[in-house]
Amino acid sequence: MIDESAEPTKDEMIRERLLSIAMQEFMQFGFSRISMDDLAERVGMSKKTLYKYFQSKEVLVREVIELRKIRIGELMKFIETKVPKHAFGEKIIQVSQKVAEILSEIQPHVLHDLKRSFPVIFEEYESFRKANITKGFTAALNEGRASGVFRDDLPIEIAVHVHLTLISTMLHPEYLSGQQYSPLQVFQMILKCTLEGLCTSKGRSIVESSLFTK
């Protein structure tokens, strides 16, 4: 059994440092522009030593993306445990703030580069993100419907599909790269378009006062 309280080994600390630096470099310059030679020089070690910790650049990229998945998982945990049920307005505000943090950490050109350079990893990331958005949005819709905020004449699965389609299309690297709006601004527009159409009269005033004026 692993003792989670044990101090990390020297190799574990080096590996964690390498991942942190690789994350910074990839997020700033993209995945294709940073080579293993560049990273080895950046951290002050030989490429041979770098390969001791990450057997290939693809392995390194995959582990960096795994860190992104952990960030999304933290968002879902926050939604499930920290925001009171039926506090719909508060939930939307808090979720939007958390999503804004995540969106601001990856620029459109970086995602575009990931898709072009490592398409399999990109698709895995997209699938993971969609699954978590589905889970979170479905839970919010069910809670909002129970409190009279959302209409009950629209199937939830259709509403979720519409929401996911908008996010997949409008937060896609190719779309964002040609827009004057930031990922956060586009995300807020998606919420406005989606939620106002789903709201009851009571819900619309709640959503507008809680989300779009703050």
C-alpha positions in Angstrom: 0.0 0.0 0.0 1.4 3.4 -1.0 1.9 5.9 1.8 0.5 9.1 0.4 2.0 11.1 3.3 5.5 10.0 2.4 7.9 12.7 1.2 8.4 12.7 -2.6 11.7 11.2 -3.9 14.3 13.3 -5.8 13.2 11.7 -9.1 9.5 12.6 -8.4 10.4 16.2 -7.6 12.5 16.5 -10.8 9.7 14.9 -12.8 7.1 17.3 -11.3 9.4 20.3 -12.1 9.8 19.1 -15.7 6.1 18.8 -16.1 5.5 22.2 -14.7 8.1 23.8 -17.0 6.8 21.9 -20.0 3.3 23.1 -19.3 4.4 26.7 -19.2 6.4 26.4 -22.5 3.6 24.5 -24.3 0.9 26.9 -23.2 3.0 29.9 -24.3 4.5 28.7 -27.6 2.5 25.6 -28.6 3.3 21.9 -28.7 5.1 21.8 -32.0 7.4 24.7 -31.5 9.0 23.4 -28.3 11.3 20.4 -28.9 12.8 18.1 -26.4 16.1 19.8 -27.1 14.5 23.2 -26.2 13.1 21.8 -23.0 16.3 20.1 -22.0 18.1 23.4 -22.4 15.4 25.3 -20.6 15.8 23.1 -17.5 19.5 22.8 -17.7 19.9 19.1 -18.3 20.9 16.8 -21.1 18.3 15.4 -23.5 19.4 12.0 -22.5 18.5 12.8 -18.9 15.2 14.3 -20.0 14.3 11.1 -21.8 14.9 9.2 -18.5 11.8 10.8 -17.2 9.7 11.0 -20.4 10.4 8.4 -23.0 9.2 10.6 -25.9 7.7 14.0 -26.6 4.3 12.4 -27.1 4.5 10.9 -23.6 5.3 14.3 -22.2 2.5 16.0 -24.1 0.0 13.4 -22.9 1.0 13.9 -19.3 0.6 17.7 -19.7 -2.9 17.2 -21.1 -3.6 14.8 -18.2 -2.9 17.8 -15.9 -5.5 19.8 -17.9 -8.0 16.9 -17.3 -7.3 17.1 -13.6 -8.2 20.9 -13.7 -11.5 20.0 -15.3 -12.1 17.3 -12.7 -11.5 19.9 -10.0 -14.2 22.1 -11.6 -16.7 19.2 -11.5 -15.8 18.4 -7.9 -16.3 22.1 -7.0 -19.8 22.1 -8.7 -20.8 18.9 -6.9 -19.6 19.7 -3.4 -19.1 23.4 -2.9 -22.2 25.0 -4.5 -25.5 24.4 -2.7 -28.2 22.5 -4.6 -30.9 24.6 -6.0 -28.8 27.8 -5.6 -29.0 28.1 -9.4 -27.8 31.7 -9.8 -24.9 31.1 -7.5 -24.0 27.9 -9.3 -23.9 29.6 -12.7 -21.7 32.4 -11.4 -19.3 30.0 -9.7 -19.1 27.6 -12.6 -18.5 30.5 -15.0 -15.7 31.8 -12.9 -14.1 28.4 -12.8 -14.5 27.8 -16.5 -13.0 31.2 -17.1 -9.9 30.2 -15.2 -9.5 27.1 -17.3 -10.2 28.8 -20.6 -7.8 31.6 -19.9 -5.0 29.1 -19.4 -5.1 27.7 -23.0 -5.0 30.1 -25.9 -6.8 29.1 -29.2 -3.5 28.7 -31.1 -2.3 26.2 -28.5 -5.3 24.0 -29.0 -5.1 24.3 -32.7 -1.4 23.3 -32.5 -2.3 20.3 -30.3 -4.9 19.1 -32.8 -2.5 19.4 -35.7 0.5 17.9 -34.0 -1.1 15.3 -31.7 -4.6 14.6 -33.1 -5.2 11.5 -31.0 -4.4 13.3 -27.7 -6.5 16.2 -28.8 -9.5 14.0 -29.5 -9.1 12.3 -26.2 -9.1 15.6 -24.5 -12.1 16.8 -26.4 -14.0 13.7 -25.5 -13.1 14.1 -21.8 -14.2 17.7 -21.8 -17.5 17.0 -23.5 -18.3 14.2 -21.1 -17.7 16.5 -18.1 -19.7 19.3 -19.6 -22.6 16.9 -20.2 -22.5 15.8 -16.6 -22.3 19.3 -15.2 -24.9 20.8 -17.5 -27.4 18.0 -17.0 -27.1 18.3 -13.2 -27.7 22.1 -13.4 -30.7 21.7 -15.7 -32.3 19.1 -13.4 -31.8 21.3 -10.4 -33.0 24.4 -12.2 -36.1 22.6 -13.5 -36.9 21.3 -10.0 -36.9 24.9 -8.7 -38.9 26.3 -11.5 -36.1 28.1 -13.2 -36.1 26.0 -16.4 -38.9 25.0 -18.6 -40.1 21.5 -18.4 -41.4 21.2 -22.0 -37.9 20.7 -23.5 -36.2 17.4 -23.2 -33.0 17.7 -21.1 -31.0 15.6 -23.5 -31.8 17.9 -26.4 -30.9 21.0 -24.4 -27.6 19.4 -23.4 -26.9 18.4 -27.0 -27.6 22.0 -28.2 -25.3 23.4 -25.5 -22.5 20.9 -26.3 -22.8 21.6 -30.0 -22.4 25.4 -29.4 -19.4 24.8 -27.2 -17.8 22.3 -29.6 -18.2 24.7 -32.5 -17.6 28.1 -31.0 -14.8 27.2 -28.6 -13.1 25.2 -31.3 -9.5 26.5 -32.1 -10.3 27.2 -35.8 -13.3 29.3 -34.9 -11.7 31.2 -32.0 -8.5 32.0 -34.0 -10.6 34.2 -36.4 -12.6 36.0 -33.7 -12.1 39.3 -31.9 -13.6 37.8 -28.8 -11.8 36.0 -26.0 -12.7 32.4 -25.1 -14.4 33.7 -22.0 -16.5 36.2 -23.9 -17.6 33.5 -26.4 -18.4 31.2 -23.5 -20.6 33.9 -21.8 -22.5 34.4 -25.1 -23.1 30.7 -25.4 -24.5 30.7 -21.9 -26.8 33.6 -22.7 -28.1 32.1 -25.9 -28.6 28.7 -24.3 -30.0 29.5 -20.9 -32.4 32.3 -21.8 -34.1 30.0 -24.3 -34.5 27.3 -21.6 -35.7 29.6 -18.8 -39.2 30.2 -17.6 -40.2 33.8 -17.0 -39.2 33.4 -13.4 -35.9 31.8 -14.4 -35.0 34.5 -17.0 -34.9 37.2 -14.4 -32.9 35.1 -12.0 -30.4 34.2 -14.7 -30.0 37.8 -16.0 -29.6 39.2 -12.5 -27.2 36.6 -11.3 -25.0 36.0 -14.3 -25.1 38.7 -16.9 -24.8 41.7 -14.6 -21.8 40.5 -12.7 
